[in-house]
Amino acid sequence: MQTYSNILVAIDLNDEAEPVSNKARALAQLTGAKLHFMHVTEPLSYAYGGDVPMDLSSIQEQLQEHAQERMTQFMQSANLLAYNKILANGHIETEIHRAAEEIGADLIVVGSHGRHGLALLLGSTSNSVLHGATCDVLAVRI
């Protein structure tokens, strides 16, 4: 089995974060790796194609603050406060790849719904992370 030293755990801060973080923590205990937990929020302009005739910066700031609070609460409730926390804003896959490069991750752990058929062809976050990663990716089935 390959030994990992830096594991980036990409979580969505919903109910699915727990099984993903549990799997990553178990792997880290086996390998002695450092864990880095990451959550990415996408800018509102992505959702609306930038065609919103108003300034969304204050709403985006509130979303970032909310994500910060939820990340801290999650890490506290899951007893993960000893690990590194990364919050980013941007395209999810791009930010995960950027963070993985920055910390020298040799494994990225993400959740996956195991989509099939058309949903698989259209892609998913875990699929996009897999195809752009320069290190191993573990997709934890949710």
C-alpha positions as CSV (number, residue, x, y, z in Angstrom):
1,M,0.0,0.0,0.0
2,Q,1.3,3.4,-0.9
3,T,2.1,5.7,2.0
4,Y,0.6,9.2,2.0
5,S,2.0,12.2,3.8
6,N,-0.5,15.0,2.9
7,I,-4.1,14.3,2.4
8,L,-6.5,17.0,1.1
9,V,-10.1,16.2,2.1
10,A,-12.7,18.2,0.1
11,I,-16.0,18.4,2.0
12,D,-19.3,20.0,1.2
13,L,-20.4,20.8,4.8
14,N,-23.5,18.8,4.6
15,D,-24.4,15.3,5.9
16,E,-22.1,13.7,3.4
17,A,-19.0,15.4,5.0
18,E,-18.9,12.9,7.9
19,P,-18.3,9.7,6.0
20,V,-15.7,11.4,3.8
21,S,-13.9,12.8,6.8
22,N,-14.1,9.5,8.7
23,K,-12.5,7.6,5.8
24,A,-9.7,10.3,5.4
25,R,-9.0,10.2,9.2
26,A,-8.8,6.4,9.1
27,L,-6.3,6.6,6.2
28,A,-4.3,9.2,7.9
29,Q,-4.0,7.1,11.0
30,L,-2.8,4.1,8.9
31,T,-0.2,6.2,7.0
32,G,0.7,8.9,9.5
33,A,-0.4,11.6,6.9
34,K,-1.3,15.1,7.7
35,L,-4.9,16.0,7.0
36,H,-6.1,19.2,5.4
37,F,-9.9,19.8,5.2
38,M,-11.2,22.1,2.5
39,H,-14.5,23.6,1.5
40,V,-15.0,25.7,-1.6
41,T,-17.9,28.1,-2.2
42,E,-18.6,29.2,-5.7
43,P,-19.1,32.8,-6.5
44,L,-22.8,33.8,-7.0
45,S,-21.8,35.2,-10.4
46,Y,-21.2,31.7,-11.6
47,A,-24.7,30.7,-10.8
48,Y,-26.2,33.7,-12.6
49,G,-23.7,33.9,-15.4
50,G,-22.6,37.4,-14.3
51,D,-25.9,38.9,-15.7
52,V,-27.2,40.2,-12.4
53,P,-27.6,44.0,-12.5
54,M,-26.6,44.4,-8.9
55,D,-23.6,44.2,-6.6
56,L,-23.4,40.7,-5.0
57,S,-20.3,41.3,-3.0
58,S,-22.0,41.8,0.4
59,I,-24.0,38.6,-0.2
60,Q,-20.9,36.8,-1.3
61,E,-19.1,38.0,1.9
62,Q,-22.0,36.7,4.0
63,L,-21.8,33.3,2.3
64,Q,-18.1,33.2,3.0
65,E,-18.6,34.0,6.7
66,H,-21.4,31.4,6.9
67,A,-19.1,28.8,5.3
68,Q,-16.3,29.7,7.8
69,E,-18.8,29.2,10.7
70,R,-20.1,25.9,9.4
71,M,-16.6,24.6,8.7
72,T,-15.5,25.5,12.3
73,Q,-18.7,23.9,13.7
74,F,-18.2,20.7,11.6
75,M,-14.6,20.4,12.6
76,Q,-15.4,20.9,16.2
77,S,-18.3,18.4,16.2
78,A,-16.2,15.8,14.3
79,N,-13.3,16.4,16.7
80,L,-11.1,17.6,13.8
81,L,-9.8,20.9,15.2
82,A,-6.2,19.7,15.3
83,Y,-6.2,19.6,11.5
84,N,-5.6,22.3,8.9
85,K,-8.6,24.1,7.5
86,I,-8.8,25.6,4.0
87,L,-11.6,27.8,2.7
88,A,-11.6,29.0,-0.9
89,N,-13.9,30.8,-3.3
90,G,-14.0,29.9,-7.0
91,H,-14.5,26.9,-9.3
92,I,-14.6,23.9,-7.0
93,E,-12.3,21.6,-9.1
94,T,-9.8,24.4,-9.8
95,E,-9.6,25.4,-6.2
96,I,-9.1,21.8,-5.0
97,H,-6.3,21.3,-7.6
98,R,-4.7,24.6,-6.6
99,A,-4.8,23.7,-2.8
100,A,-3.5,20.2,-3.5
101,E,-0.5,21.7,-5.4
102,E,0.1,24.3,-2.6
103,I,0.2,21.8,0.2
104,G,1.9,19.0,-1.7
105,A,-1.0,16.6,-1.4
106,D,-0.4,13.1,-2.5
107,L,-4.0,12.1,-2.0
108,I,-7.3,14.0,-2.5
109,V,-10.4,12.5,-0.8
110,V,-13.8,13.5,-2.1
111,G,-17.4,12.2,-1.8
112,S,-19.1,10.6,-4.7
113,H,-22.7,9.7,-5.4
114,G,-21.6,7.0,-7.9
115,R,-23.6,8.5,-10.8
116,H,-24.4,6.4,-13.8
117,G,-25.6,7.0,-17.4
118,L,-26.4,10.6,-18.4
119,A,-25.4,12.0,-15.0
120,L,-22.0,10.5,-15.4
121,L,-21.6,11.9,-18.9
122,L,-22.5,15.4,-17.7
123,G,-19.8,15.0,-15.0
124,S,-19.6,15.6,-11.3
125,T,-17.3,17.3,-8.9
126,S,-15.5,14.1,-8.0
127,N,-15.1,13.2,-11.6
128,S,-13.7,16.6,-12.5
129,V,-11.3,16.4,-9.5
130,L,-10.1,13.0,-10.6
131,H,-9.3,14.0,-14.2
132,G,-7.4,17.1,-13.3
133,A,-5.5,15.9,-10.3
134,T,-1.7,15.3,-10.3
135,C,-2.0,12.9,-7.3
136,D,-4.2,10.0,-6.3
137,V,-7.9,10.6,-5.7
138,L,-10.1,8.6,-3.4
139,A,-13.8,8.9,-4.1
140,V,-15.8,7.9,-1.1
141,R,-19.2,6.5,-2.0
142,I,-21.9,8.4,-0.3
